[in-house]
Amino acid sequence: MTVVLVALVVMLATALAAVVFYRRGGAWHRVATTPPPSVRRILFPFVASALSERALDAALRLARAEDATLLPVFLARVPLTLPLDSPLPRQAAVCMPLQEAIEQRATAFGVPVDARVERGRTYRHALRRTIATERFERIVMAAARDGGPGFAPDDVAWVLATAPGEIVVLRPGAEDQLAPKPPRPRRARVSARSAAPARARDPVPS
């Protein structure tokens, strides 16, 4: 009788272990008993004129503290004379280095990045399309200062009034902008011999 009880206990323990663990690729892996929580996402919209380094660092610190993914969205303005899906080579030339700068800084913070590009007739239109289609829990954005690059006060007020989730607005200084560096002009190599001839010396007065 005792042997039968011991056998039943062993069988129950084996069945329980099979439920909690499963074998894959020669190793044992734990089966999650509850679904993993959804990854938080922080929306970071920015425009072509410049990128606020301070606002970006604030978004990255929040993402690192919350184990969230940064969602940087480049807002591209498309003129009314063009279809909304028209190629925008000039804005693309600005967007690429800015997104690379964001990814490099996010790597230093250890934050994953899921970059996007959203088009619109205005920055607010592009931001409205972003809010309607993307999932996020928080928005971090930079407000323009003294007419500088960033979101205008009307756009910031519209986001505060209509956008869901938590909203963080920073107003960085003009020196805080991380803008694409202009191409360095090529310097003409001018040797001393190829320079303009020196002006003849005036006669020494006697």
C-alpha positions, 0 to 999 in steps of 0.5 A, a space after each residue: 500500500 505504501 509503495 502505491 502511495 509513493 508511486 502516486 506522489 511521484 506521478 503527481 509531482 512529475 505531472 506538475 513539473 511537466 506543466 511548469 516546465 517544458 523541454 526545448 532544444 535540449 534545455 528546460 524552460 519555464 512556462 509563463 503562468 501569466 501573460 507578460 505585461 505589455 511594453 510601454 511606449 513613449 511617443 517623442 515627436 520632432 520636426 525637421 528644423 532641429 531636435 532638442 537634446 534636453 527633451 530627448 534625454 528626458 524621454 530616454 530617462 523615462 523610458 529607461 526607468 519604465 522599461 519602455 520603448 522610445 517611439 520617435 516620430 519625424 513629422 514631415 510637412 507636405 505642401 497642398 500642391 503635392 499628394 500626401 505620399 509624395 517623395 520629400 528628398 530634402 526632408 528625408 536628408 534631414 530626417 536620416 541624420 536626426 534619427 541616427 542621432 536618436 538611435 545612438 543616444 538611445 543605445 547609450 541609455 540602453 533603450 529600444 527604439 521604434 522610429 517612425 515618419 508621419 506626413 501631414 499638411 501641417 505639424 499638427 496634422 501629422 501629429 494628429 495622424 500619429 496619435 490616431 494610429 500609434 499606441 503609447 502611454 506618454 508623450 514627451 515634446 519640446 516647445 518652441 522658444 522665442 520663435 525657435 525650432 520646436 512646436 508652437 504654443 498653439 500646437 502644444 495647447 492642442 496636444 494638451 487638450 486632445 491627446 491621451 495619456 501623460 504629456 511632458 512638455 519641455 522648453 529648451 534653450 536655443 543652444 540646446 538644439 541638436 541640428 544636422 551639421 551643414 556640409 563642411 565647405 572645401 577650402 581652396 588650397 592657396 600656396 604662397 606662390 599662387 597668391 596674388 602678387 605682392 604690392 610693390 613697395 613704396 620708395 623709401 623717402 630720403 
